[in-house]
């Protein structure tokens, strides 16, 4: 990957949209940030508070968008993978 911060596409997560940015330093994924995520339903907020840190950590550890779907947060997980994949394609 080339260094910089890259923004992925926006993807539907059923109760809202997910969009992430990825920061690359020395050719490695150093962080992934959520720019958008489902946050209008209290259930979505609760689920995403649990799922989002895990997805971010998994992406940094695997150095890719190849992360496991989180049970109970399937739509968010799928949209996260799609957005991260599109961000990494720019890197």
OpenMM code with the backbone's topology and positions (N, CA, C; nanometers):
from openmm import Vec3, app, unit

residues = "UNK UNK UNK UNK UNK UNK UNK UNK UNK UNK UNK UNK UNK UNK UNK UNK UNK UNK UNK UNK UNK UNK UNK UNK UNK UNK UNK UNK UNK UNK UNK UNK UNK UNK UNK UNK UNK UNK UNK UNK UNK UNK UNK UNK UNK UNK UNK UNK UNK UNK UNK UNK UNK UNK UNK UNK UNK UNK UNK UNK UNK UNK UNK UNK UNK UNK UNK UNK UNK UNK UNK UNK UNK UNK UNK UNK UNK UNK UNK UNK UNK UNK UNK UNK UNK UNK UNK UNK UNK UNK UNK".split()
positions = [
    Vec3(0.0832, -0.1188, 0.0000),
    Vec3(0.0000, 0.0000, 0.0000),
    Vec3(0.0879, 0.1255, 0.0000),
    Vec3(0.0364, 0.2322, -0.0608),
    Vec3(0.1096, 0.3589, -0.0532),
    Vec3(0.0592, 0.4381, 0.0675),
    Vec3(0.1470, 0.5201, 0.1238),
    Vec3(0.1134, 0.5946, 0.2446),
    Vec3(0.0085, 0.7019, 0.2177),
    Vec3(-0.0732, 0.7272, 0.3195),
    Vec3(-0.1750, 0.8303, 0.3108),
    Vec3(-0.3024, 0.7851, 0.3794),
    Vec3(-0.4029, 0.8697, 0.3691),
    Vec3(-0.5358, 0.8366, 0.4222),
    Vec3(-0.6311, 0.8281, 0.3048),
    Vec3(-0.7032, 0.7181, 0.2979),
    Vec3(-0.7907, 0.6901, 0.1839),
    Vec3(-0.9321, 0.6647, 0.2336),
    Vec3(-1.0281, 0.7250, 0.1659),
    Vec3(-1.1688, 0.7134, 0.2046),
    Vec3(-1.2371, 0.6119, 0.1137),
    Vec3(-1.3083, 0.5210, 0.1759),
    Vec3(-1.3820, 0.4200, 0.1002),
    Vec3(-1.5186, 0.4696, 0.0591),
    Vec3(-1.5850, 0.3897, -0.0192),
    Vec3(-1.7209, 0.4209, -0.0617),
    Vec3(-1.8191, 0.4075, 0.0538),
    Vec3(-1.9404, 0.4537, 0.0307),
    Vec3(-2.0470, 0.4437, 0.1300),
    Vec3(-2.1352, 0.3254, 0.0919),
    Vec3(-2.1576, 0.2356, 0.1878),
    Vec3(-2.2334, 0.1139, 0.1606),
    Vec3(-2.3473, 0.0986, 0.2597),
    Vec3(-2.4564, 0.0422, 0.2119),
    Vec3(-2.5774, 0.0249, 0.2911),
    Vec3(-2.5582, -0.0842, 0.3962),
    Vec3(-2.5946, -0.0511, 0.5198),
    Vec3(-2.5897, -0.1484, 0.6286),
    Vec3(-2.7295, -0.1683, 0.6877),
    Vec3(-2.8304, -0.1599, 0.6043),
    Vec3(-2.9714, -0.1797, 0.6360),
    Vec3(-3.0290, -0.0671, 0.7204),
    Vec3(-2.9766, -0.0424, 0.8400),
    Vec3(-3.0283, 0.0650, 0.9259),
    Vec3(-2.9533, 0.1959, 0.9066),
    Vec3(-2.8671, 0.2016, 0.8074),
    Vec3(-2.7890, 0.3212, 0.7809),
    Vec3(-2.6742, 0.2847, 0.6886),
    Vec3(-2.5852, 0.3794, 0.6688),
    Vec3(-2.4723, 0.3571, 0.5796),
    Vec3(-2.3426, 0.3484, 0.6579),
    Vec3(-2.2465, 0.2780, 0.5980),
    Vec3(-2.1135, 0.2675, 0.6567),
    Vec3(-2.0131, 0.3224, 0.5568),
    Vec3(-1.9236, 0.4076, 0.6073),
    Vec3(-1.8123, 0.4578, 0.5277),
    Vec3(-1.6922, 0.4651, 0.6206),
    Vec3(-1.5766, 0.4191, 0.5711),
    Vec3(-1.4557, 0.4218, 0.6529),
    Vec3(-1.3426, 0.4917, 0.5791),
    Vec3(-1.2436, 0.5336, 0.6573),
    Vec3(-1.1178, 0.5800, 0.5995),
    Vec3(-1.0080, 0.4934, 0.6598),
    Vec3(-0.9035, 0.4727, 0.5821),
    Vec3(-0.7914, 0.3912, 0.6275),
    Vec3(-0.6644, 0.4744, 0.6165),
    Vec3(-0.5805, 0.4645, 0.7182),
    Vec3(-0.4529, 0.5353, 0.7179),
    Vec3(-0.3409, 0.4335, 0.7012),
    Vec3(-0.2557, 0.4607, 0.6027),
    Vec3(-0.1428, 0.3736, 0.5714),
    Vec3(-0.0146, 0.4492, 0.6043),
    Vec3(0.0746, 0.3846, 0.6772),
    Vec3(0.2042, 0.4432, 0.7105),
    Vec3(0.3105, 0.3358, 0.6911),
    Vec3(0.4132, 0.3676, 0.6160),
    Vec3(0.5198, 0.2714, 0.5834),
    Vec3(0.4628, 0.1455, 0.5185),
    Vec3(0.3576, 0.1637, 0.4369),
    Vec3(0.2989, 0.0522, 0.3647),
    Vec3(0.2089, -0.0373, 0.4476),
    Vec3(0.1811, -0.0001, 0.5722),
    Vec3(0.0979, -0.0828, 0.6602),
    Vec3(-0.0252, -0.0057, 0.7055),
    Vec3(-0.1342, -0.0790, 0.7265),
    Vec3(-0.2571, -0.0199, 0.7809),
    Vec3(-0.2304, 0.0138, 0.9273),
    Vec3(-0.2404, 0.1422, 0.9611),
    Vec3(-0.2184, 0.1819, 1.1000),
    Vec3(-0.3485, 0.2128, 1.1729),
    Vec3(-0.4510, 0.2548, 1.0978),
    Vec3(-0.5808, 0.2782, 1.1616),
    Vec3(-0.6923, 0.2777, 1.0587),
    Vec3(-0.8099, 0.2445, 1.1082),
    Vec3(-0.9322, 0.2492, 1.0277),
    Vec3(-1.0339, 0.3266, 1.1104),
    Vec3(-1.0937, 0.4283, 1.0497),
    Vec3(-1.1917, 0.5105, 1.1203),
    Vec3(-1.3268, 0.5017, 1.0509),
    Vec3(-1.4315, 0.4971, 1.1309),
    Vec3(-1.5671, 0.5030, 1.0773),
    Vec3(-1.6034, 0.6482, 1.0540),
    Vec3(-1.6407, 0.6821, 0.9310),
    Vec3(-1.6891, 0.8160, 0.8995),
    Vec3(-1.8410, 0.8207, 0.9089),
    Vec3(-1.9039, 0.7097, 0.8738),
    Vec3(-2.0493, 0.6955, 0.8854),
    Vec3(-2.0784, 0.5555, 0.9365),
    Vec3(-2.1835, 0.5439, 1.0159),
    Vec3(-2.2301, 0.4130, 1.0621),
    Vec3(-2.3737, 0.4283, 1.1103),
    Vec3(-2.4497, 0.3175, 1.1133),
    Vec3(-2.5893, 0.3263, 1.1576),
    Vec3(-2.5951, 0.3725, 1.3035),
    Vec3(-2.6600, 0.4850, 1.3278),
    Vec3(-2.6651, 0.5372, 1.4650),
    Vec3(-2.7984, 0.6034, 1.4988),
    Vec3(-2.9040, 0.5653, 1.4267),
    Vec3(-3.0333, 0.6277, 1.4521),
    Vec3(-3.1239, 0.5417, 1.5403),
    Vec3(-3.1021, 0.4125, 1.5455),
    Vec3(-3.1805, 0.3235, 1.6308),
    Vec3(-3.0948, 0.2858, 1.7515),
    Vec3(-3.1553, 0.2839, 1.8691),
    Vec3(-3.0780, 0.2534, 1.9894),
    Vec3(-3.0132, 0.1155, 1.9809),
    Vec3(-3.0816, 0.0211, 1.9183),
    Vec3(-3.0242, -0.1126, 1.9028),
    Vec3(-2.9003, -0.1078, 1.8144),
    Vec3(-2.9086, -0.0325, 1.7046),
    Vec3(-2.7933, -0.0189, 1.6147),
    Vec3(-2.6750, 0.0437, 1.6866),
    Vec3(-2.7020, 0.1469, 1.7658),
    Vec3(-2.5949, 0.2142, 1.8399),
    Vec3(-2.5273, 0.1155, 1.9338),
    Vec3(-2.6070, 0.0387, 2.0071),
    Vec3(-2.5525, -0.0582, 2.1023),
    Vec3(-2.4678, -0.1640, 2.0305),
    Vec3(-2.5222, -0.2205, 1.9240),
    Vec3(-2.4508, -0.3252, 1.8492),
    Vec3(-2.3211, -0.2696, 1.7911),
    Vec3(-2.3289, -0.1520, 1.7320),
    Vec3(-2.2106, -0.0952, 1.6675),
    Vec3(-2.1042, -0.0533, 1.7676),
    Vec3(-2.1440, -0.0152, 1.8885),
    Vec3(-2.0439, 0.0158, 1.9916),
    Vec3(-1.9602, -0.1080, 2.0232),
    Vec3(-2.0217, -0.2247, 2.0107),
    Vec3(-1.9503, -0.3498, 2.0356),
    Vec3(-1.8684, -0.3913, 1.9130),
    Vec3(-1.9297, -0.3783, 1.7956),
    Vec3(-1.8712, -0.4330, 1.6730),
    Vec3(-1.7613, -0.3473, 1.6115),
    Vec3(-1.7779, -0.2166, 1.6146),
    Vec3(-1.6852, -0.1288, 1.5429),
    Vec3(-1.5408, -0.1408, 1.5916),
    Vec3(-1.5131, -0.1379, 1.7230),
    Vec3(-1.3731, -0.1515, 1.7659),
    Vec3(-1.3121, -0.2856, 1.7231),
    Vec3(-1.3934, -0.3903, 1.7265),
    Vec3(-1.3457, -0.5222, 1.6845),
    Vec3(-1.3088, -0.5227, 1.5361),
    Vec3(-1.3960, -0.4660, 1.4532),
    Vec3(-1.3693, -0.4610, 1.3090),
    Vec3(-1.2428, -0.3805, 1.2799),
    Vec3(-1.2280, -0.2678, 1.3482),
    Vec3(-1.1092, -0.1840, 1.3284),
    Vec3(-0.9829, -0.2596, 1.3674),
    Vec3(-0.9865, -0.3257, 1.4811),
    Vec3(-0.8710, -0.4014, 1.5309),
    Vec3(-0.8369, -0.5164, 1.4359),
    Vec3(-0.9383, -0.5873, 1.3903),
    Vec3(-0.9170, -0.6993, 1.2979),
    Vec3(-0.8511, -0.6541, 1.1679),
    Vec3(-0.8947, -0.5391, 1.1149),
    Vec3(-0.8391, -0.4880, 0.9897),
    Vec3(-0.6911, -0.4544, 1.0064),
    Vec3(-0.6568, -0.3922, 1.1192),
    Vec3(-0.5166, -0.3561, 1.1440),
    Vec3(-0.4331, -0.4839, 1.1629),
    Vec3(-0.4863, -0.5800, 1.2368),
    Vec3(-0.4121, -0.7042, 1.2610),
    Vec3(-0.3921, -0.7843, 1.1327),
    Vec3(-0.4964, -0.7927, 1.0504),
    Vec3(-0.4872, -0.8739, 0.9282),
    Vec3(-0.4215, -0.7974, 0.8137),
    Vec3(-0.4075, -0.6635, 0.8290),
    Vec3(-0.3520, -0.5779, 0.7246),
    Vec3(-0.4308, -0.5909, 0.5940),
    Vec3(-0.5623, -0.6111, 0.6085),
    Vec3(-0.6482, -0.6262, 0.4912),
    Vec3(-0.7935, -0.6055, 0.5314),
    Vec3(-0.8809, -0.6175, 0.4326),
    Vec3(-1.0251, -0.6112, 0.4600),
    Vec3(-1.0801, -0.7511, 0.4879),
    Vec3(-0.9912, -0.8479, 0.5007),
    Vec3(-1.0310, -0.9858, 0.5253),
    Vec3(-1.0558, -1.0059, 0.6744),
    Vec3(-1.1722, -0.9580, 0.7210),
    Vec3(-1.2087, -0.9702, 0.8616),
    Vec3(-1.3325, -1.0579, 0.8734),
    Vec3(-1.3508, -1.1153, 0.9899),
    Vec3(-1.4665, -1.2017, 1.0113),
    Vec3(-1.5911, -1.1183, 1.0353),
    Vec3(-1.7027, -1.1670, 0.9837),
    Vec3(-1.8311, -1.1021, 1.0113),
    Vec3(-1.8637, -1.1211, 1.1584),
    Vec3(-1.9248, -1.0213, 1.2171),
    Vec3(-1.9613, -1.0285, 1.3581),
    Vec3(-2.1083, -1.0664, 1.3686),
    Vec3(-2.1337, -1.1725, 1.4399),
    Vec3(-2.2702, -1.2182, 1.4603),
    Vec3(-2.3505, -1.1090, 1.5295),
    Vec3(-2.4663, -1.0767, 1.4750),
    Vec3(-2.5492, -0.9708, 1.5305),
    Vec3(-2.5215, -0.8358, 1.4673),
    Vec3(-2.4094, -0.8266, 1.3960),
    Vec3(-2.3733, -0.7018, 1.3273),
    Vec3(-2.3336, -0.7346, 1.1837),
    Vec3(-2.4081, -0.8258, 1.1241),
    Vec3(-2.3747, -0.8750, 0.9902),
    Vec3(-2.3765, -0.7640, 0.8864),
    Vec3(-2.4812, -0.6812, 0.8862),
    Vec3(-2.4910, -0.5752, 0.7847),
    Vec3(-2.3782, -0.4736, 0.8001),
    Vec3(-2.3504, -0.4351, 0.9237),
    Vec3(-2.2411, -0.3409, 0.9490),
    Vec3(-2.1086, -0.4033, 0.9069),
    Vec3(-2.0878, -0.5303, 0.9396),
    Vec3(-1.9638, -0.5994, 0.9034),
    Vec3(-1.9456, -0.6046, 0.7525),
    Vec3(-2.0516, -0.6402, 0.6813),
    Vec3(-2.0427, -0.6502, 0.5351),
    Vec3(-2.0137, -0.5139, 0.4727),
    Vec3(-2.0822, -0.4103, 0.5206),
    Vec3(-2.0612, -0.2762, 0.4666),
    Vec3(-1.9212, -0.2253, 0.5011),
    Vec3(-1.8719, -0.2598, 0.6206),
    Vec3(-1.7360, -0.2237, 0.6618),
    Vec3(-1.6340, -0.2851, 0.5652),
    Vec3(-1.6504, -0.4125, 0.5357),
    Vec3(-1.5585, -0.4820, 0.4449),
    Vec3(-1.5618, -0.4181, 0.3061),
    Vec3(-1.6816, -0.3854, 0.2569),
    Vec3(-1.6942, -0.3234, 0.1253),
    Vec3(-1.6267, -0.1864, 0.1218),
    Vec3(-1.6513, -0.1053, 0.2232),
    Vec3(-1.5941, 0.0286, 0.2263),
    Vec3(-1.4420, 0.0226, 0.2423),
    Vec3(-1.3942, -0.0656, 0.3297),
    Vec3(-1.2497, -0.0804, 0.3502),
    Vec3(-1.1832, -0.1321, 0.2235),
    Vec3(-1.2465, -0.2259, 0.1567),
    Vec3(-1.1920, -0.2787, 0.0308),
    Vec3(-1.1767, -0.1669, -0.0718),
    Vec3(-1.2782, -0.0803, -0.0818),
    Vec3(-1.2705, 0.0280, -0.1797),
    Vec3(-1.1648, 0.1300, -0.1394),
    Vec3(-1.1468, 0.1547, -0.0101),
    Vec3(-1.0412, 0.2472, 0.0369),
    Vec3(-0.9038, 0.1884, 0.0061),
    Vec3(-0.8866, 0.0594, 0.0330),
    Vec3(-0.7563, -0.0038, 0.0096),
    Vec3(-0.7226, -0.0117, -0.1396),
    Vec3(-0.8239, -0.0165, -0.2240),
    Vec3(-0.7978, -0.0217, -0.3685),
    Vec3(-0.7340, 0.1090, -0.4170),
    Vec3(-0.7507, 0.2157, -0.3393),
    Vec3(-0.6919, 0.3452, -0.3751),
    Vec3(-0.5484, 0.3579, -0.3207),
    Vec3(-0.5155, 0.2716, -0.2238),
    Vec3(-0.3856, 0.2830, -0.1570),
    Vec3(-0.2745, 0.2128, -0.2357),
] * unit.nanometer
topology = app.Topology()
chain = topology.addChain("A")
for resn in residues:
    res = topology.addResidue(resn, chain)
    for name in ("N", "CA", "C"):
        topology.addAtom(name, app.Element.getBySymbol(name[0]), res)
